[in-house]
Amino acid sequence: MRSARLPAATWWLILCGSLLLMLSFGLRSSFGLFVQPLNEANGWGRDVIGLALAIQNLSWGLIAVLAGGLADRFGTVRVVIAGAALYALGLWLTADVDQIWILNGGAGLLVGAGVAGTAFGIVLPAMARAVDETQRQWVLGIGTAAGSMGQFLLAPVAQGLIDWLGWSGALNAMALMSLTMALLAMPLAVSDKGPDGAARIASPGAFAETLKLARGHASYWLLTAGFFVCGFHLAFITVHMPAFLVDAGFDASVGAWSISLIGLCNVVGAFTAGVISGKVSKRLVLIGIYAGRAVAIALFMLLPMTLTSVMLFSCVMGFLWLATVPPTSGLVATMFGTRYMATLYGVVFLSHQVGSFTGVWLGGYLYETTGTYDVVWWAGVVLSLITMGLHWPIRETPAIAIPKAASAA
């Protein structure tokens, strides 16, 4: 197995990066469990709470571009430490919140900024640079699967903390947990060094040339547009699925286990996508994922809703959940190399988070105005079909004349 030849320092980097992603995604994925408690505590509708979490997703996307640029320029560790601090501050401000502007600032802006500094856009490029090109998709699959494992493990933990400490105490406990991400960032410093052990120097000329290539690369922008739909699906389901199931007559714990099960199944799905996209067309892998989502959502809406159908839907969507990340990030690396991958993936990911903002906000708005989420579910089906068409013409080839400094892994 190729991975067996990795040095101990690289394995340590992969392990700590994976644990970091588990915390970053696990904590964030638990926010849907706080919709009902916040509603009961403050009388806020799902449109109000949904807007705050939509702001979180938009903040994540916007700041991810800046965080990627800072990581490429000043190193991964500094960005992750800053992200962990913002994450903790946002959670702490949200605990016992009773004013909407604090909710928007804490759970929205600050947590979004914290995730931007600790999630895929920062950690995956560091992991990709630590291995050679033949191992890249495998490592990207591991990192993506780790984020899903965090969702599986921490959603029930968050629900348990809510039951034990109340929603305010649970958020304070999660704030303390988020600070440990700063410690896990330390081994990632290795990825900021070149093969000779010297710090990588960001070349302004090479960086500008890479961005110029990206601006005129049609496949890059098709990939960026398609990632909007991934964000729409994931954020809508993460935030609104627990409340949707309560409306359908299920206990609140079913929503927690649904989110958890999605995370567990995506451990397999994300790793599998990483392995497969290293062997076959990444474009076709993405088309298959969006086709699967369209079918899964349509069947979920058309068939009678039972505990079995909820669990089956969670499993299928889980398998497809973050499976888009390895082929998407892999395509960015194929087109432009890994040197400025954090910045270029950050731009693609911004589209994802605009989709996330749309899904979360639209879900809350339409629920409050129509009393149902049905329109948003079916919009997810239509958008899946559209993005399948967007991915079809993507070319999986390096951009012409990639600067040498940019392509170096």
LOLUMDREN-959806 format. One line per 5 residues: number of its first residue (from 1); their letters; for each residue x, y, z of N, C-alpha, C. Coordinates in steps of 0.1 Angstrom, whole numbers, plus 5000, padded with zeros to 4 digits. Each point is the difference from the previous one (the first is absolute). Layout:
N
NUM) A) X/Y/Z/X/Y/Z/X/Y/Z; ... $
//
This chain:
409
1) MRSAR) 5008/4988/5000/4992/5012/5000/5009/5012/5000; 4997/5010/4991/5009/5012/4999/5001/5008/5013; 4989/5000/5008/5000/5009/5012/5009/4994/5010; 5004/4987/5000/5008/4995/5010/5014/5006/5000; 5004/5006/4988/5013/5005/4999/5001/5015/5005 $
6) LPAAT) 4989/5005/5005/5000/5014/5005/5009/5000/5013; 5008/5011/5002/5008/5001/5012/4991/5003/5012; 5005/4998/5012/4992/5002/5012/4995/5014/5001; 5008/5010/4997/4995/5014/5001/4988/5002/4991; 5000/4994/4988/4988/5002/4992/4988/4993/5005 $
11) WWLIL) 5002/4988/5006/4988/4993/5006/4995/5009/5012; 5009/5006/5008/4996/5008/5011/4992/5013/4995; 5005/5005/4989/4993/5012/4994/4986/4996/4995; 4999/4988/4994/4987/4995/4995/4990/4998/5012; 5005/4994/5011/4992/4997/5011/4995/5012/5007 $
16) CGSLL) 5009/5010/5002/4996/5012/5007/4991/5009/4991; 5003/5000/4987/4991/5007/4991/4986/4994/5000; 4999/4987/5000/4987/4993/5000/4993/5002/5013; 5006/5000/5012/4994/5003/5012/4995/5015/5001; 5008/5009/4994/4996/5014/4999/4987/5001/4992 $
21) LMLSF) 4999/4993/4989/4988/5001/4991/4988/4994/5007; 5003/4989/5008/4989/4994/5008/4993/5010/5009; 5009/5008/5007/4994/5010/5009/4993/5011/4993; 5007/5005/4990/4995/5012/4992/4986/4997/4994; 4999/4988/4994/4987/4997/4993/4990/4994/5010 $
26) GLRSS) 5005/4993/5010/4990/4994/5010/4993/5011/5008; 5008/5010/5004/4993/5010/5008/4990/5008/4992; 5005/5004/4987/4991/5007/4992/4987/4993/4996; 5002/4987/4998/4988/4992/4995/4990/4998/5011; 5003/5004/5012/4990/4999/5011/4991/5011/5002 $
31) FGLFV) 5002/5011/4992/4992/5012/5002/4985/4998/4997; 4997/4991/4991/4986/4997/4998/4992/4995/5012; 5007/4995/5010/4994/4995/5012/4996/5011/5010; 5005/5012/4997/4997/5012/5008/4989/5008/4995; 4994/4997/4988/4989/5007/4995/4988/5000/5009 $
36) QPLNE) 4996/4988/5004/4988/4999/5009/5003/5007/5013; 5011/4997/5007/5002/5007/5013/5000/5015/4999; 5007/5006/4990/5000/5014/4998/4986/5006/4997; 4992/4992/4993/4986/5004/4997/4992/5000/5013; 5002/4990/5009/4992/5000/5012/5005/5010/5010 $
41) ANGWG) 5013/5003/5000/5006/5010/5010/4996/5014/4997; 5000/5003/4987/4999/5014/4996/4988/5003/4991; 4993/4990/4996/4988/5002/4991/5004/5004/4986; 5013/4997/4996/5004/5004/4986/4995/4989/4991; 4995/5004/4988/4996/4991/4990/5012/4994/4993 $
46) RDVIG) 4997/4990/4992/5011/4994/4992/5007/5008/4990; 4992/5011/4996/5006/5009/4990/5011/5008/5007; 4998/5004/5013/5010/5008/5007/5012/4991/5003; 4998/4988/5005/5011/4991/5003/5007/4996/4987; 4992/4997/4990/5006/4996/4988/5008/5011/4993 $
51) LALAI) 4997/5013/5002/5008/5010/4995/5013/5001/5006; 5001/4998/5014/5013/5000/5007/5009/4989/4995; 4994/4988/4998/5008/4989/4995/5003/5001/4985; 4992/5007/4993/5003/5004/4986/5012/5009/4999; 5000/5010/5009/5011/5009/5002/5013/4993/5003 $
56) QNLSW) 4999/4990/5009/5011/4991/5003/5006/4994/4987; 4992/4995/4992/5005/4993/4988/5006/5010/4990; 4993/5012/4999/5006/5010/4991/5013/5006/5005; 5001/5002/5013/5012/5004/5007/5011/4990/4997; 4997/4988/5002/5009/4989/4998/5006/5001/4985 $
61) GLIAV) 4991/5001/4991/5005/5000/4986/5008/5013/4997; 4995/5011/5004/5008/5013/4997/5013/5000/5007; 5001/4996/5012/5012/5001/5008/5010/4988/4996; 4994/4989/4994/5008/4989/4995/5010/5005/4989; 4995/5009/4992/5009/5005/4989/5012/5008/5007 $
66) LAGGL) 4997/5008/5009/5010/5008/5007/5009/4991/5008; 4994/4990/5007/5008/4990/5008/5009/4992/4992; 4995/4996/4988/5009/4993/4991/5012/5008/4995; 4997/5012/4997/5011/5009/4996/5010/5002/5011; 4996/5002/5012/5009/5002/5012/5007/4987/5002 $
71) ADRFG) 4994/4988/4999/5007/4988/5002/5011/4998/4990; 4997/5003/4987/5010/4999/4990/5012/5010/5002; 4997/5011/5006/5010/5010/5002/5007/4999/5013; 4993/4997/5011/5007/5000/5013/5000/4986/5007; 4994/4990/4994/5001/4987/5006/4986/4995/5006 $
76) TVRVV) 4999/4987/5000/4987/4994/5005/4997/5002/5014; 5011/4998/5009/4998/5000/5014/4994/5013/5006; 5005/5011/4995/4995/5013/5005/4985/5002/4997; 4996/4996/4988/4986/5001/4996/4991/4991/5008; 5004/4988/5003/4992/4991/5008/4999/5005/5014 $
81) IAGAA) 5010/5005/5006/5000/5005/5014/4990/5012/5001; 5001/5009/4990/4990/5011/5000/4986/4995/4998; 4998/4990/4991/4987/4995/4998/4994/4993/5012; 5008/4993/5008/4996/4993/5012/4995/5010/5010; 5008/5011/5001/4996/5011/5010/4987/5007/4996 $
86) LYALG) 4998/5002/4987/4987/5006/4996/4988/4991/5002; 5003/4987/4997/4990/4989/5002/4995/5000/5014; 5009/5000/5010/4997/4999/5014/4992/5013/5004; 5005/5012/4996/4993/5012/5003/4986/5000/4995; 4998/4996/4988/4986/5000/4994/4991/4990/5008 $
91) LWLTA) 5005/4989/5004/4992/4990/5008/4996/5006/5013; 5010/5007/5007/4998/5005/5013/4990/5012/4999; 5001/5008/4990/4990/5011/4999/4986/4995/4998; 4999/4988/4993/4987/4995/4997/4993/4994/5012; 5008/4995/5010/4995/4994/5012/4991/5010/5007 $
96) DVDQI) 4988/4996/5003/4991/5009/5008/4996/5013/4992; 5001/5000/4987/4997/5012/4992/4986/5003/5001; 4997/5013/5001/4986/5005/5000/4997/5012/4991; 5010/5003/4992/4999/5011/4990/5004/4995/4986; 4992/5004/4990/5003/4995/4987/5013/5004/4994 $
101) WILNG) 5004/5012/5003/5013/5005/4994/5012/4992/5006; 4999/4996/5012/5010/4992/5006/5000/4986/4994; 4988/4994/4998/4999/4987/4993/5006/5001/4986; 4997/5011/4993/5006/5001/4986/5015/5002/5001; 5005/5007/5010/5014/5002/5001/5008/4988/5005 $
106) GAGLL) 4994/4993/5010/5007/4989/5006/4998/4987/4992; 4988/4994/5000/4998/4988/4992/5002/5002/4985; 4998/5013/4996/5001/5003/4986/5014/5004/4995; 5004/5012/5002/5012/5005/4995/5013/4993/5006; 5000/5000/5014/5012/4995/5006/5002/4985/4998 $
111) VGAGV) 4990/4992/5002/5001/4986/4998/5004/4997/4985; 4993/5007/4991/5004/4998/4986/5014/5003/4997; 5005/5011/5006/5015/5003/4999/5008/4989/5006; 4996/4995/5011/5008/4989/5007/5000/4988/4991; 4989/4996/4994/5000/4988/4992/5009/5002/4988 $
116) AGTAF) 5000/5013/4994/5008/5003/4988/5015/4998/5003; 5004/5002/5012/5014/4999/5004/5004/4986/5005; 4990/4991/5001/5004/4987/5005/4994/4988/4992; 4994/5003/4989/4994/4989/4992/5007/4996/4988; 4993/4995/4990/5006/4993/4988/5009/5010/4992 $
121) GIVLP) 4996/5012/4998/5008/5009/4992/5014/5003/5005; 5002/4998/5013/5013/5002/5006/5007/4987/5003; 4993/4990/5005/5007/4988/5004/5003/4990/4989; 4990/4999/4990/5002/4991/4989/5012/5003/4992; 5002/5013/4996/5013/5003/4993/5012/4997/5007 $
126) AMARA) 5000/5002/5013/5012/4996/5008/5002/4985/5000; 4990/4992/5000/5001/4985/4999/5004/4996/4986; 4995/5007/4990/5004/4997/4986/5014/5003/4997; 5006/5010/5006/5014/5004/4998/5009/4990/5007; 4995/4993/5010/5009/4991/5007/5003/4987/4993 $
131) VDETQ) 4993/4997/4989/5002/4987/4993/5002/5003/4985; 5004/4990/4993/5002/5002/4986/4987/4998/4992; 5001/5003/4987/4987/5001/4992/4993/4987/5000; 5007/4988/5000/4993/4987/5000/4992/4997/5012; 5003/5007/5011/4993/4997/5013/4990/5011/5003 $
136) RQWVL) 5000/5011/4992/4992/5012/5003/4985/4997/5002; 4993/4993/4991/4986/4997/5001/4997/4992/5012; 5009/4990/5003/4998/4992/5012/5000/5008/5013; 5009/5009/5001/5001/5009/5012/4989/5010/5001; 4996/5005/4988/4988/5009/5000/4987/4992/5005 $
141) GIGTA) 4999/4988/4996/4989/4991/5004/5000/4998/5015; 5012/4998/5006/5001/4998/5014/4996/5013/5008; 5005/5011/4995/4996/5013/5007/4986/5003/4999; 4994/4997/4989/4985/5003/4998/4992/4990/5009; 5004/4987/5000/4993/4991/5009/5002/5003/5014 $
146) AGSMG) 5011/5006/5004/5001/5004/5014/4990/5011/5004; 4998/5009/4991/4990/5010/5003/4986/4994/5003; 4997/4990/4992/4987/4993/5001/5000/4991/5013; 5011/4995/5004/5000/4992/5013/4998/5010/5011; 5005/5012/4999/4997/5010/5011/4985/5003/5001 $
151) QFLLA) 4993/5000/4988/4986/5002/5000/4993/4989/5007; 5004/4988/4997/4994/4988/5006/5002/4999/5015; 5012/5004/5004/5003/4998/5015/4994/5012/5008; 5001/5012/4995/4997/5012/5008/4985/5004/5000; 4992/4996/4989/4986/5003/5001/4993/4994/5012 $
156) PVAQG) 5002/4987/5003/4994/4994/5012/5006/5006/5013; 5013/5003/4999/5006/5007/5012/4994/5013/5003; 4998/5008/4989/4993/5013/5002/4986/4999/5005; 4993/4990/4995/4986/4998/5006/5001/4995/5014; 5010/4992/5004/5001/4996/5014/5004/5012/5009 $
161) LIDWL) 5008/5009/4995/5004/5012/5007/4988/5009/5002; 4991/5001/4990/4988/5008/5001/4991/4994/5011; 4998/4987/5000/4992/4993/5010/5006/5002/5014; 5013/5000/5001/5007/5000/5013/5001/5014/5005; 5006/5009/4992/5003/5014/5004/4991/5011/4995 $
166) GWSGA) 4990/4996/4992/4992/5010/4994/5007/5005/4987; 4992/5007/4992/5007/5005/4987/5011/5010/5002; 4999/5008/5011/5010/5010/5002/5013/4993/5005; 4998/4991/5010/5012/4993/5005/5007/4992/4989; 4992/4994/4991/5005/4992/4989/5009/5008/4991 $
171) LNAMA) 4996/5012/4997/5008/5009/4992/5013/5004/5006; 4999/5003/5013/5013/5003/5008/5009/4988/4999; 4995/4988/5002/5009/4988/5000/5006/4999/4986; 4992/5002/4989/5005/4999/4987/5010/5011/4997; 4999/5012/5006/5010/5010/4998/5014/4996/5006 $
176) LMSLT) 5000/4993/5011/5012/4995/5006/5006/4989/4991; 4991/4991/4994/5005/4990/4991/5007/5006/4988; 4995/5011/4995/5005/5005/4988/5014/5006/5001; 5004/5004/5012/5013/5005/5003/5011/4989/4997; 4997/4987/5002/5010/4990/4998/5004/4999/4985 $
181) MALLA) 4993/5006/4991/5004/5000/4986/5014/5008/4998; 5002/5009/5009/5013/5008/4999/5012/4991/5003; 4998/4991/5009/5011/4990/5003/5002/4990/4989; 4989/4996/4994/5001/4990/4989/5006/5006/4987; 5000/5013/5000/5006/5007/4988/5015/4999/4999 $
186) MPLAV) 5007/4998/5011/5014/5001/5001/5007/4991/4990; 4997/4987/4999/5007/4991/4990/4998/5004/4986; 4990/5008/4997/4998/5004/4986/5011/5010/4995; 5008/5005/5009/5011/5009/4996/5009/4994/4990; 5002/4986/5000/5008/4993/4991/4997/5003/4986 $
191) SDKGP) 4986/5001/4997/4996/5002/4986/5003/5013/4994; 5004/5010/5009/5004/5013/4995/5015/5000/4996; 5007/4989/5001/5014/4999/4996/5002/4993/4987; 5010/5003/4992/5003/4993/4988/5008/4988/5003; 5003/4992/4989/5007/4988/5001/5013/5001/5008 $
196) DGAAR) 5007/5012/4999/5013/5001/5007/4998/5005/5014; 4988/5001/5005/4997/5004/5014/4999/5015/5002; 5003/5007/4990/4999/5015/5001/4985/5004/4998; 4997/5012/5006/4986/5005/4999/4997/5003/4985; 4988/4997/4996/4996/5003/4986/4998/5015/4999 $
201) IASPG) 5005/5006/4990/4999/5014/4998/4989/5003/4989; 4991/5008/5004/4989/5004/4990/5006/5009/4990; 4999/4997/4988/5005/5008/4989/4989/5009/4995; 5000/5013/5001/4989/5008/4995/4998/4998/4986; 5011/4999/4992/4998/4998/4985/4993/4987/4997 $
206) AFAET) 5005/4989/5006/4993/4987/4997/4986/5000/5005; 4997/5006/5012/4987/5001/5005/4991/5008/4990; 5004/5011/4996/4992/5008/4990/4998/4993/4987; 5010/4993/4996/4999/4992/4987/4990/4989/5002; 5000/4993/5012/4990/4990/5002/4986/5005/5000 $
211) LKLAR) 4998/5011/5007/4987/5006/5001/4995/5005/4986; 5009/5004/4992/4997/5004/4986/4995/4988/4992; 5007/4989/5002/4996/4988/4993/4986/4995/5005; 4998/5001/5013/4987/4996/5005/4988/5009/4995; 5003/5013/4998/4989/5009/4996/4995/4996/4986 $
216) GHASY) 5010/4995/4991/4996/4997/4987/4997/4985/4997; 4999/4992/5011/4999/4986/4998/4985/4996/5002; 4994/4996/4989/4985/4998/5000/4997/4988/5009; 5008/4990/5000/4997/4988/5008/5000/5003/5015; 5009/5009/5004/5001/5004/5014/4987/5007/5004 $
221) WLLTA) 4994/5009/4991/4988/5007/5004/4988/4991/4999; 5000/4990/4991/4989/4990/5000/5000/4992/5013; 5012/4996/5005/5001/4993/5012/4995/5009/5012; 5004/5013/4999/4996/5009/5011/4985/5002/5000; 4993/5001/4989/4986/5002/4999/4993/4987/5005 $
226) GFFVC) 5005/4989/4997/4994/4987/5004/5000/4998/5015; 5011/5005/5006/5001/4998/5015/4990/5008/5008; 4994/5010/4994/4988/5007/5006/4990/4990/5004; 4997/4990/4992/4989/4991/5003/5003/4991/5011; 5013/4996/5001/5004/4992/5011/4997/5007/5014 $
231) GFHLA) 5004/5013/5000/4998/5008/5012/4985/5001/5003; 4992/5002/4990/4985/5001/5002/4995/4988/5007; 5003/4988/4995/4996/4988/5006/5004/4998/5014; 5013/5001/5002/5006/4997/5013/4995/5009/5011; 5000/5013/4998/4996/5009/5010/4985/5000/5003 $
236) FITVH) 4992/4998/4990/4986/4999/5003/4997/4988/5008; 5005/4989/4997/4997/4988/5007/5006/5000/5014; 5013/5005/5002/5006/5001/5013/4992/5009/5010; 4995/5011/4995/4993/5009/5009/4986/4997/5002; 4993/4996/4989/4985/4999/5001/4995/4985/5002 $
241) MPAFL) 5009/4990/4997/4995/4986/5002/4995/4997/5014; 5007/5004/5011/4994/4997/5013/4986/5005/5002; 4998/5013/4997/4987/5006/5001/4990/4994/4991; 5004/4997/4988/4991/4994/4990/4995/4987/5005; 5008/4992/5007/4996/4987/5005/4991/5002/5012 $
246) VDAGF) 5003/5010/5009/4991/5002/5011/4986/5004/4995; 5000/5008/4989/4987/5004/4994/4992/4987/4995; 5008/4990/4996/4994/4988/4995/4996/4990/5011; 5002/5004/5012/4995/4992/5011/5011/4992/5007; 5012/5001/4996/5011/4992/5006/5006/5008/5012 $
251) DASVG) 5006/4992/5009/5007/5005/5012/5012/5008/4995; 5004/5010/5009/5012/5008/4996/5013/4992/4998; 5000/4988/5008/5012/4992/4999/5002/4994/4986; 4989/4998/4992/5000/4995/4987/5008/5009/4991; 4998/5013/5001/5007/5010/4993/5015/4999/5002 $
256) AWSIS) 5004/4999/5013/5014/4999/5004/5006/4987/4994; 4993/4989/5000/5005/4988/4994/5000/5000/4985; 4991/5007/4994/5000/5002/4986/5013/5007/4995; 5003/5012/5007/5012/5007/4997/5013/4992/5003; 4999/4992/5011/5011/4992/5003/5002/4989/4990 $
261) LIGLC) 4989/4994/4996/5001/4989/4990/5005/5004/4987; 4996/5013/4996/5006/5005/4987/5015/5001/5001; 5005/5005/5012/5014/5001/5002/5007/4986/5000; 4994/4990/5006/5006/4987/5000/5001/4994/4986; 4990/5001/4992/5000/4994/4987/5009/5008/4991 $
266) NVVGA) 5002/5013/5002/5009/5007/4992/5015/4997/5003; 5003/4994/5011/5013/4995/5003/5004/4991/4988; 4991/4991/4997/5002/4990/4990/4999/5007/4986; 4990/5009/4998/4998/5006/4988/5011/5009/4996; 5005/5008/5009/5010/5010/4997/5013/4993/4997 $
271) FTAGV) 5004/4989/5007/5012/4993/4998/4999/4993/4986; 4988/4994/4998/4998/4993/4987/5001/5009/4988; 4995/5012/5002/5001/5010/4989/5014/5004/4998; 5008/5001/5011/5014/5004/4998/5007/4989/4992; 4998/4988/5004/5007/4989/4993/4996/4999/4986 $
276) ISGKV) 4987/5000/4997/4995/4999/4986/5004/5011/4992; 5000/5012/5005/5004/5012/4992/5015/5000/4997; 5007/4992/5007/5014/4998/4996/5002/4990/4989; 4990/4993/4996/5001/4990/4990/4992/5003/4987; 4989/5007/5002/4991/5003/4988/4998/5015/5000 $
281) SKRLV) 4992/5004/4990/4997/5014/4998/4994/5007/5012; 5006/5010/5005/4994/5007/5012/4987/5007/4995; 4999/5004/4988/4988/5007/4995/4988/4990/5000; 5003/4987/4996/4989/4990/5000/4996/4996/5014; 5010/5000/5009/4996/4997/5014/4991/5011/5006 $
286) LIGIY) 5002/5012/4996/4991/5011/5005/4987/4999/4994; 4999/4997/4987/4987/4999/4993/4992/4988/5007; 5007/4989/5003/4993/4989/5007/4995/5004/5014; 5007/5008/5007/4996/5004/5013/4988/5008/5000; 4999/5010/4991/4989/5009/4999/4987/4992/4994 $
291) AGRAV) 5003/4991/4992/4988/4991/4995/4995/4992/5012; 5008/4995/5008/4996/4992/5012/4992/5009/5009; 5004/5012/5002/4993/5009/5009/4986/5003/4995; 4999/5003/4987/4987/5003/4994/4990/4988/5002; 5005/4988/4998/4991/4988/5002/4997/4999/5015 $
296) AIALF) 5009/5001/5009/4998/4998/5014/4990/5010/5005; 5001/5013/4997/4991/5010/5005/4986/4998/4994; 4999/4997/4987/4987/4997/4994/4993/4989/5007; 5006/4989/5002/4994/4988/5007/4996/5003/5014; 5009/5008/5007/4997/5004/5014/4987/5008/5001 $
301) MLLPM) 4997/5008/4990/4988/5009/5000/4988/4992/4995; 5002/4990/4991/4988/4993/4994/4996/4988/5008; 5009/4994/5008/4996/4988/5007/4995/5004/5014; 4991/4991/5006/4996/5003/5014/5011/5002/5009; 4999/5010/5009/5011/5003/5009/4999/4991/5013 $
306) TLTSV) 5009/4991/5002/5001/4992/5012/5014/5001/5006; 5002/4994/5012/5013/5000/5005/5010/4993/4991; 4995/4989/4994/5009/4993/4990/5004/5009/4988; 4990/5007/4995/5003/5008/4988/5010/5011/5004; 4998/5006/5012/5009/5011/5004/5014/4994/5002 $
311) MLFSC) 5002/4989/5006/5013/4994/5002/5006/4996/4986; 4992/4995/4991/5006/4996/4987/5004/5012/4992; 4992/5011/5001/5004/5012/4993/5012/5006/5006; 5001/4999/5013/5012/5006/5007/5013/4992/4995; 4998/4987/4999/5012/4991/4996/5004/5004/4985 $
316) VMGFL) 4990/5001/4991/5003/5003/4986/5006/5013/4999; 4994/5010/5006/5005/5014/4999/5014/5001/5007; 5002/4992/5010/5013/5000/5007/5011/4995/4991; 4997/4989/4993/5010/4995/4991/5004/5010/4989; 4990/5009/4996/5003/5010/4990/5003/5014/5006 $
321) WLATV) 5000/5001/5013/5000/5013/5007/5013/5009/4996; 5011/4996/5005/5012/5008/4997/5009/4992/4990; 4994/4991/4993/5007/4992/4990/5004/5009/4988; 4994/5012/4999/5003/5010/4990/5014/5006/5002; 5004/5000/5013/5012/5008/5003/5013/4994/4994 $
326) PPTSG) 5003/4987/5002/5012/4995/4993/5001/5002/4985; 4990/4997/4992/5001/5003/4986/5001/5015/4997; 4993/5008/5007/5000/5014/4998/5014/5006/5003; 5004/4997/5012/5014/5006/5004/5010/4993/4991; 4998/4988/4996/5010/4993/4991/5000/5007/4987 $
331) LVATM) 4989/5004/4995/5000/5007/4987/5007/5013/5000; 4998/5008/5012/5008/5012/5001/5015/4997/5000; 5004/4990/5007/5014/4996/5000/5005/4996/4986; 4992/4993/4993/5003/4996/4986/5002/5012/4991; 4991/5009/5001/5001/5012/4992/5011/5009/5003 $
336) FGTRY) 5003/5002/5013/5009/5011/5004/5011/4996/5009; 5001/4987/5004/5011/4996/5010/4995/5003/5014; 5009/4997/5010/4996/5001/5014/5006/5013/5007; 5009/5007/4993/5007/5011/5008/4990/5010/5004; 4991/5004/4992/4990/5010/5003/4986/4994/5001 $
341) MATLY) 5000/4988/5003/4987/4992/5000/4990/5006/5011; 5005/5005/5011/4991/5005/5011/4993/5012/4994; 5006/5009/4993/4993/5011/4994/4991/4997/4989; 5004/4991/4991/4991/4997/4989/4989/4991/5004; 5002/4991/5009/4989/4992/5005/4990/5009/5009 $
346) GVVFL) 5006/5010/5006/4992/5009/5008/4990/5007/4991; 5004/5004/4988/4990/5006/4990/4989/4991/4996; 5004/4987/4997/4990/4990/4997/4990/4998/5012; 5006/5000/5012/4992/4998/5012/4991/5011/5003; 5004/5012/4996/4991/5012/5002/4987/4997/4993 $
351) SHQVG) 5000/4995/4988/4988/4996/4993/4992/4990/5008; 5006/4990/5006/4994/4991/5009/4992/5006/5011; 5007/5010/5006/4994/5007/5012/4989/5010/4996; 5001/5005/4988/4988/5008/4995/4988/4991/4999; 5003/4988/4995/4989/4990/4999/4995/4996/5014 $
356) SFTGV) 5009/4999/5009/4996/4997/5014/4991/5011/5006; 5005/5013/4998/4992/5011/5005/4986/4999/4994; 4999/4998/4987/4987/4999/4993/4991/4989/5005; 5006/4988/5002/4992/4989/5005/4995/5002/5014; 5008/5005/5009/4996/5002/5014/4990/5011/5001 $
361) WLGGY) 5003/5012/4994/4991/5011/5001/4987/4997/4993; 5000/4994/4988/4988/4997/4993/4991/4990/5007; 5007/4990/5006/4992/4991/5008/4993/5006/5012; 5006/5009/5007/4993/5007/5011/4990/5010/4995; 5003/5007/4990/4990/5010/4995/4987/4993/4994 $
366) LYETT) 5002/4990/4992/4989/4993/4994/4992/4992/5011; 5006/4995/5010/4993/4993/5010/4991/5010/5008; 5005/5012/5003/4992/5010/5007/4989/5006/4992; 5002/5000/4986/4990/5006/4992/4990/4990/4994; 5004/4987/4999/4991/4990/4994/4997/4989/5010 $
371) GTYDV) 5008/4999/5011/4997/4989/5009/5006/4986/4996; 5008/5000/4989/5006/4987/4996/5013/5003/4993; 5008/4989/5000/5013/5000/4993/5000/4994/4986; 4988/4996/4996/5000/4992/4987/5006/5007/4988; 4998/5013/4999/5006/5007/4988/5015/4999/5000 $
376) VWWAG) 5006/5001/5012/5015/5000/5001/5005/4986/4996; 4993/4989/5005/5004/4987/4997/5000/4997/4985; 4989/5005/4993/4999/4997/4986/5010/5009/4992; 5003/5012/5006/5010/5008/4993/5013/4993/5000; 5003/4993/5011/5012/4992/5001/5002/4990/4989 $
381) VVLSL) 4988/4994/4996/5000/4990/4989/5003/5007/4987; 4994/5011/4997/5002/5007/4988/5014/5005/4999; 5006/5006/5010/5013/5005/5000/5011/4988/4998; 4997/4988/5005/5008/4989/4997/5001/4997/4985; 4989/5001/4994/5000/4997/4985/5008/5011/4993 $
386) ITMGL) 4998/5012/5004/5007/5011/4993/5015/4999/5002; 5005/4996/5012/5014/4999/5002/5006/4988/4993; 4992/4990/4998/5006/4989/4992/5003/5005/4986; 4992/5009/4994/5003/5005/4987/5012/5009/5001; 5002/5008/5011/5012/5009/5001/5013/4992/5000 $
391) HWPIR) 5000/4988/5006/5012/4993/5002/5004/4992/4987; 4991/4998/4991/5002/4992/4988/5012/5005/4992; 5001/5013/4997/5011/5005/4991/5013/5003/5007; 5001/4997/5013/5012/5003/5007/5012/4992/4994; 5011/5006/4998/5012/4994/4995/5010/4997/5012 $
396) ETPAI) 5004/4988/5001/5009/4996/5011/5015/5000/4996; 5004/5012/4996/5014/5002/4996/5006/5012/5007; 5013/5000/5001/5007/5012/5007/4998/5012/4991; 4998/5012/5007/5000/5012/4993/5013/5002/4993; 5000/5007/4988/5012/5002/4992/5010/5009/5008 $
401) AIPKA) 5012/4996/5000/5011/5007/5006/4998/5003/5014; 4997/4990/5008/5000/5002/5015/5013/5004/5005; 5001/5011/5008/5013/5004/5005/5006/4989/5008; 5014/4998/4999/5006/4989/5006/4998/5001/5015; 5001/5012/5006/4998/5001/5015/4986/4996/5004 $
406) ASAA) 4990/5002/4991/4986/4996/5003/4998/4986/5000; 5006/4993/4991/4997/4986/4998/5008/4991/5010; 5010/5005/5006/5007/4992/5009/4992/4995/5012; 5001/4987/5003/4992/4995/5011/5009/5000/5012 $
//
